[in-house]
Amino acid sequence: MTICLGRVEPERGKPTRNNCGDKLNSGEQETNKNFNLGVCALTARLYTSKRGRSGSTRPISKKTPSWVKYTPDEVESLVLRLSREGNTASTIGVLMRDRFGVPLVKSITGKNVQEILRGNQQAGALPEDLAALLKKAEDLRRHLEKNRKDSVNKRSLAMIESKVHRLVKYYRARGLIRPDWQYKHVVASVA
C-alpha cells in the first residue's frame, strides 16, 4: 500500500484530495494540524511505477435485488453450464452479470463462483491467476526462443517468474496446490 499526505480544510476539518489526486480514506490518523496521513485507494503494481485502474465496481448491497428473478438452483446450473463451455471463473462472473443480469452470484446462492465449481469438481487444477501467469510465461519463452537478443522481454519473463513463485508460495501455504508442485525456471535456459 502507498501512503499519501493530504491537506485538511481548516474550516470544516475534512480531508481534501492527497498528492495522488485520490480522496483519503476515513480512517486517517492526524499527524499535524494541516496534514492527515492516509492510505491511497490505489496501490502500485508489482515491478512497475504505474497503478492499474481497470476493474469493475461491485454492487453496493450484498442483498439480492428484488428485480433478479433467478433462484439459487438456476444460478448454480447456469454457472456449471458456462464452466462446461470452457469459461474461467472470472469470465463466468462477467457473463452472469452482462448476459443474465445477475449482479453477484454469492448474494443469490450464498457461494461464489469458485466455490460452486469446486463443489461440483469443475474447478481447474491450478488457480486461475497462476494458470494465466504460466500461460504468459510459456508464450514469452516461445518468443524468446525465436528472438534470443530481446533483452526487454527476458527481463519481463524474469518478472513473471518471480510473480509465479510468490503465488506458488501463497497457494502452498493455503493448501490450494499440492505441496510438491514445482515450476521450472525458463529464464536461465533462454538467457
N, C-alpha and C positions, 0 to 999 in steps of 0.2 A: 504494500500500500504506500501511497505517497502522502506526504504531509505538506499542507499549504497554509499560508497565512492570509487572513482576510481582515479588512477593516471593520470596526464596529461603528455604526452610526451613533453619534453621541446623544442625539435627542431621543431616539427610540430604543437604543440598546440592542438592536438586532444586527446580526452579521450580514454584510453585503457579499458581493462576489469576491472570491480569492484571486490570486495571481493567475490561476489557470482559467479563470472565467466561469468556474463552477460555483454553485451555491454551497455553502458549508453545511455539513450535517448538523443535526440538532444537538448532538452530544458533545459539543466542543468544551474545552477547558480554557478558561480565560488566563492568558499568560501576562497580559499587560493591559493598561487602561484602554489602549487604542487597537489592540490586536487580539484575535481569537485564534487558537490553534485547532485545526480541524482536519479531517481526513477527506481527501477529494473523492468524489463519486467515481472518477475514472482512474484506473490504475495502468501503469505502464505494461507493455507486452514484454515477454522474455526476449532478451538479446537484441532489442531494438530500442530506439529512443521515442518511438511513436506510441500512441494509445489507440487501441481498437475501439471503434464506435459502433460496430454493427451489432445487431441483435434486436429481437422484437421485445415489446413491452408486455409483461404478463398481465393478465386480468387483475384488477384491484381486489375484488372479493373472491374468496375461495369457495363461496357457496355456489351451488348450481343455479344459473339464471333461470327465471321462470319460462323463458322462451325456448329453452332446449327441450326437445320432445323425445330424446333418446333415453332408453332405460339402461341400467348398468350392463345387462347381458348383451344388448345390442351394440353398445360401445365396445365391449370386450371382443365380440365376434368381428366387428369392423377392424379393430387393431390386429387381430390374428390374421384376418384375410389380407390386410395390407402387408403384413410381415411375410406371408407366403408368396406375395408378389415380388418380394426381394427388397423391400424398403427397410432402411435402418430406423432405429427408434426415434431419432430426431426428425427424420423425414415423415414418419408416421404422425408425429405430433403436429407438424405443419399441415399435412394433408387433412387431418381431422379438423383442424381449425379452419382451413380455407375451403375445403370441398364439402365437409359435412356440418360445419357450423358448431363444432364442439370446442368451447374456449379452453377448457382444461379437462383432460381425461381423468385426472385424480379427483377433481371435485365431484364427478359423477360416479366413478367406480370405487373410489377410496384407495386405488392403487395407481401408480404412474405407469407409463407405457413399458418401461424396462421391467417392472415387477410383473406385469401381465405376461410379457414374453418369457421371462424366467419361469413363471409358474406353469406355463404350457410347453416348456422345453423348446422354445423357438428363438431364444436369445443366442447371439453369436458366441463363439468360443472365447473371443477376446472382447474387452470393452470397446465401444465404438471409437472413442478418441484415440486409443492406442492403435487400433486397426488402421485408422486414417493416417496416422503418422508413419506406420510401417509401409503403407502403400506409397506415401510420398517419398520415403527414403529409397524404396525399390525403384521408383521412377527416376529419381536423381542418380542412382547407381547406374542404371542403364544409360542415362545421358552421359555420365562421366566415362563410361567405357568407350564411347564413341569420341568424346571430346576431352581428352586427358589433360589439356592445358587450361581448362576452365576453372581457374582458382577461386572465383567468386562462389561458384556452386559447390566446390569442395568444402568451403567454409560453411555454406548453408547446410550441407549434408552432415557436417560435424555438429552443427547446432540442433538439427533434427534428431540426431542420435542421442544427444545429451537430454533432449526432452523425452525421448523414449525411455532412457534409463531412469529419469526422475519418475515417470509414470509407472514403470515396472516396479520400482521400489515402493511406491504408494499402493499399488494394487496387490502386491505380495503381502504387505502389512495388513491390508483389509481382507485378504483371503479371496480376492476375486479372480486371481490367476494362480496356476499351480506354482508351488514354491521352487520347483526345478526348471521352470520356464526360462529359457535363455534367448538373448538377442545377440547375434553375431555381428561384430563390428564390420562395417563396409568401408569406412573412410581409409583405414590402413591399407586395405587391398587395392583401393582405387588410386590412392595418392602416390 
